């Protein structure tokens, strides 16, 4: 399946399953996939030195859409800061959270000097501690089993 066709499929599937109840999932998880697919497509075009051939049968002008959207945004005064503006909800009256910038958080973490090696070492350390705890638990169980075996043997004798 061509990449652009896959992107269209993802969008149509998302529109078909969207509801007020799952809007946070769509906003924070699935919507990112569309842009990821777009980036993949652009990367493929660049890697194979292909010319992007748009699929429209006629020339499409963006000016009317951009103008209408700009006018609506200006009417809503979205570019002005208002206290509590981020406290909005969807149709199900669930609070809508701001989308998390995972890439930015990762860059900030790397900028602090935290490296993948540190992360790997911390995970290995946790795994070692967990393994040690499991071994100690198993040792205690074996000691308890040995005590029971000795008590049973003493009863038999």
LINQUIVEN-V658838 format. One record per residue. RES is the residue in three letters. SS is DSSP state (H for helix, E for strand, L for the rest). PHI is phi in radians with two decimals (none if undefined). BURIAL is I if it has 24 or more other ideal C-beta (glycine too) atoms within 12 Angstrom, else O. Layout:
RES/SS/PHI/BURIAL
RES/SS/PHI/BURIAL
This chain:
UNK/L/none/O
UNK/L/-1.05/O
UNK/H/-1.07/O
UNK/H/-1.19/O
UNK/H/-1.17/O
UNK/H/-1.08/O
UNK/H/-1.04/I
UNK/H/-1.11/O
UNK/H/-1.10/O
UNK/H/-1.05/I
UNK/H/-1.11/O
UNK/H/-1.15/O
UNK/H/-1.12/O
UNK/H/-1.10/I
UNK/H/-1.10/O
UNK/H/-1.22/O
UNK/H/-1.87/O
UNK/L/-1.24/O
UNK/L/-2.60/O
UNK/L/-1.11/O
UNK/L/-1.21/O
UNK/L/-1.82/O
UNK/H/-1.10/I
UNK/H/-1.10/O
UNK/H/-1.09/O
UNK/H/-1.13/I
UNK/H/-1.18/O
UNK/H/-1.63/O
UNK/H/-1.95/O
UNK/H/-1.22/I
UNK/H/-1.09/O
UNK/H/-1.17/O
UNK/H/-1.14/O
UNK/H/-1.08/I
UNK/H/-1.18/O
UNK/H/-1.11/O
UNK/H/-1.09/I
UNK/H/-1.09/O
UNK/H/-1.11/O
UNK/H/-1.09/O
UNK/H/-1.04/I
UNK/H/-1.10/O
UNK/H/-1.15/O
UNK/H/-1.11/O
UNK/H/-0.97/O
UNK/H/-1.17/O
UNK/H/-1.13/O
UNK/L/-1.73/O
UNK/L/0.95/O
UNK/L/-1.62/O
UNK/L/-1.55/O
UNK/L/-1.25/O
UNK/L/-1.78/O
UNK/L/-1.28/O
UNK/L/-1.63/O
UNK/L/-1.29/O
UNK/L/-1.39/O
UNK/L/-2.40/O
UNK/L/-1.20/O
UNK/L/-1.93/O
UNK/L/-1.78/O
UNK/L/-1.52/O
UNK/H/-0.96/O
UNK/H/-1.07/O
UNK/H/-1.18/O
UNK/H/-1.11/O
UNK/H/-1.11/O
UNK/H/-1.08/O
UNK/H/-1.15/O
UNK/H/-1.08/O
UNK/H/-1.07/O
UNK/H/-1.13/O
UNK/H/-1.11/O
UNK/H/-1.18/O
UNK/H/-1.07/O
UNK/H/-1.37/O
UNK/L/0.98/O
UNK/L/-1.27/O
UNK/L/-1.59/O
UNK/L/-1.80/O
UNK/L/-1.44/O
UNK/L/-2.28/O
UNK/L/-1.08/O
UNK/L/1.38/O
UNK/L/-1.08/O
UNK/L/-1.33/O
UNK/L/-1.57/O
UNK/L/-2.07/O
UNK/E/-2.47/O
UNK/L/-1.66/O
UNK/L/-1.09/O
UNK/L/-1.53/O
UNK/L/1.09/O
UNK/L/-1.60/O
UNK/E/-1.15/O
UNK/L/-1.70/O
UNK/L/-1.59/O
UNK/L/-1.19/O
UNK/L/-1.17/O
UNK/L/-1.51/O
UNK/L/-1.58/O
UNK/H/-1.14/O
UNK/H/-1.07/O
UNK/H/-1.10/O
UNK/H/-1.10/O
UNK/H/-1.12/O
UNK/H/-1.08/O
UNK/H/-1.12/O
UNK/H/-1.15/O
UNK/H/-1.12/O
UNK/H/-1.13/O
UNK/L/-1.37/O
UNK/L/1.76/O
UNK/L/-1.27/O
UNK/L/-2.04/O
UNK/H/-1.09/O
UNK/H/-1.11/O
UNK/H/-1.06/O
UNK/H/-1.09/O
UNK/H/-1.05/O
UNK/H/-1.11/O
UNK/H/-1.18/O
UNK/H/-1.17/O
UNK/H/-1.08/O
UNK/H/-1.09/O
UNK/H/-1.10/O
UNK/H/-1.11/O
UNK/H/-1.09/O
UNK/H/-1.09/O
UNK/H/-1.10/O
UNK/H/-1.11/O
UNK/H/-1.08/O
UNK/H/-1.07/O
UNK/H/-1.15/O
UNK/H/-1.12/O
UNK/H/-1.12/O
UNK/H/-1.11/O
UNK/H/-1.14/O
UNK/H/-1.10/O
UNK/H/-1.10/O
UNK/H/-1.12/O
UNK/H/-1.12/O
UNK/H/-1.10/O
UNK/H/-1.11/O
UNK/H/-1.09/O
UNK/H/-1.11/O
UNK/H/-1.12/O
UNK/H/-1.14/O
UNK/H/-1.06/O
UNK/H/-1.13/O
UNK/H/-1.14/O
UNK/H/-1.14/O
UNK/H/-1.11/O
UNK/H/-1.15/O
UNK/H/-1.14/O
UNK/H/-1.19/O
UNK/L/-1.28/O
